[in-house]
Amino acid sequence: MEFGLSEEQVMLQDALARFLSGTGGLERTRTFAAGADRRAPDVLQGLAELGVTGLIIPEAHGGVGLSLLDAALAAEQLGRFVAPAPFAGTAVMAPLALLKAGDAGQQATWLPKLASGAAVAGVALSEITGARDGAGVEARDGRLHGRAQFVVDYEADLYIVADRARGLHLVAADAPGLTRTDFRTIDATRPTGELVFDGVAAEPLKAGDGPAAVRAMIDAGRVMLAADTLGAAQDMLDQAVAYAKGRVQFGRSIATFQAVKHMCAEMAASLEPCRSLVWYAGHALDHLPEEASVMACHAKAHLSEVGTFVARTATEVHGGMGFTDLVGLHYWFKRIGFNRQVLGGPQAVRAEAAALQGLAA
Amino acid sequence: MDLSYSAEYEAFRAEVRGFLEVHRNQAPGHGGNGLTWQKLLIENGYAARTIPREYGGYGAEPDILKSRIIAEEFARAQLSPGLGGQGISMLVPTLLEVGSEDQKRQFIGPTLRGEMLWCQGYSEPNAGSDLAALTTKGVLEGDEWVINGQKIWTSTAHLAHWIFCLVRTEPDAPKHEGISFLLFDMKTPGIEIRPLVDMTGAANFNEVFFTDVRVPAHQIVGRRGEGWKVANAILRHERGSLADPNVMQSRLNALIDLMKAETLDGSRVIDNPVYRDRLMAIQGRVQALRCNDLRLLSAAVNRQSAPLAGMVVKLQGTELRHELEGFAVDVMGELGLLYGDTPRLRGAGSWQRDYMYFLGLIIGGGTSQIQKNIIAERGLDMPREPKLARA
């Protein structure tokens, strides 16, 4: 019985943290947010060198062959450093789609490219976790029609697209008939947008059970976003505690005031059990199939709620400075906000958790 | 990460399960009585497991996983895990740690067997969160302590044979260094007990008054002035045990059953999405605390530390349980108001009672606000409030 991280897992987190702070941390995020480039090739390259892009891809396909829990630990670090890098789509959901539904040729073509960072894959299935504006994609005679919004890792070279029947398709970013419309969101660290398919020729992933692959992708994607929020919220809490210790008012450090201390204690008390929940949900993805989907829903919904609470409270501990761009806390605040809505907001995900347990009418 | 149990532990689990099947009809509530059940559990190593044989325990090596398996299997079989109470959960570990050989031999055995019930004399009217401010006085006269003062929130004082009690014996020492830990018989002349009825209607608490209570000098645990240290070693233990997430899980299951059984305008409450959303939010939080508990168990087994994970249990657990019970009252609506011996009562009134009872636990054993101070100061290393200059 061991419920904790191995030495290798701690080393993976440390190595990733060293790299992300070495690239400039918040400053790198700021230049990315301010610049016109929608990709940060230096960050992607570094992640590829650390094996992060190929974390769950088998060694036979050029990856590292680690678990989805390891991927969640990587996502946690990316959230902690508000890193401008694709991950949940290209490093987790797309490889899962190829591994579970792709044939040998598709796997051999794409997995090594994803592992090395030579290609980035976006994932277009948000309509399955809640369609807005009537979005949705239909497959007819090998061609895709319709719209997909809020593509995960949208700045990509290829897309994995789920149609309404939960069939999966592979589409090149420059495929004829595919129109991309960039979105601006609150979160400047992870670009997203909309794909319009006007009879786009697509390559189906039909070697496995499509709907089961879609289920696995959604579960894993949700745990990655929850882990990202865990890292971001933990960093906001750490920043709030450090700020409170250094800030003097009424002749004393504001960290001595119980009003301030209790805000920090409430953040820590809500957040600390979340760490174990994310570990468990990440472990369940690979090892506890009967619990995996429900636990992914709970991790996503609960981390969204706790993340939102921490984002607001940590900002408040900083007083007026928390509201400014000077401190830059808003990058974390917005990252947590993005993670909350993508792949299903907390209310939608809780409704799904109930349905998965047979509790819905 | 490996959530499986090795063959040794799976075999142990089967053994516990087998024992419970064979002896089920000897358990309290199933035909047996509490004292003989306790004796049977000690003989088989399912109670007082790690307490040495010479003091009346079973004498096994400490094994956190085996203890956990025992707790899980008794809960699963819905059978009593043996006697509890403050004597067994708090005094016995204290005596094992710091008691004299005579004290261990005199008190541990009868306490484990349920022949000797104890109450805890800690809190006072003016020493609650600031427990070390206690003023009940003990003065040594010859070979006796003479005790005067008052205790409050003394659970089961009206049933207890003996009390373990914090008394100020060194009035000139700094406040944490002037306290001693004394043991005495509740039949000693000069003790008056007045019941305190709480908001649930029960009278488990008492006020206890001491007027010239004379206690033999040797009935002290540890040395004079060391009482604070003696008491503190086990206070931490009490905080965690007030919020067992596995009990929370069974309460959550009962809540789901309640929502399937109760109707609102002819439809099951579980079919109403507003109530269902709230249920799922609570379930998510219960899961988070269960995972946190798993982490603490694993850390204890593998000798790792997860201090913050331990510090949040009392705060989060009691708050969540209070909310869960209160939500069940909402599920029943007006029917949730029913309390006591009355028609149409659900679940013997347990939801309403536990809703109130857990407010008591939010306050007792270190209030939620004190827990937040502990988390901030010990967990997050935030500075203490500057002490006021003495007037």
Interface residues (C-beta under 8 A of the other chain):
Chain A: M1 E2 F3 G4 L5 S6 L69 V241 A244 K245 R252 S253 A255 T256 F257 Q258 K261 H262 C264 A265 E266 A268 A269 S270 E272 P273 C274 R275 S276 L277 W279 Y280 H283 H287 L288 M295 H298 A301 H302 E305 P346 Q347 R350 A351 A353 A354 L359 A360 A361
Chain B: M1 D2 L3 S4 Y5 S6 Y9 L65 I256 R268 I270 D271 P273 R276 D277 L279 M280 A281 Q283 G284 R285 Q287 A288 L289 C291 N292 L294 R295 L297 S298 A299 V301 N302 Q304 L308 A309 V312 L315 Q316 Q369 Q371 K372 N373 I375 A376 E377 G379 L380 D381 M382 P383 R384 E385 P386
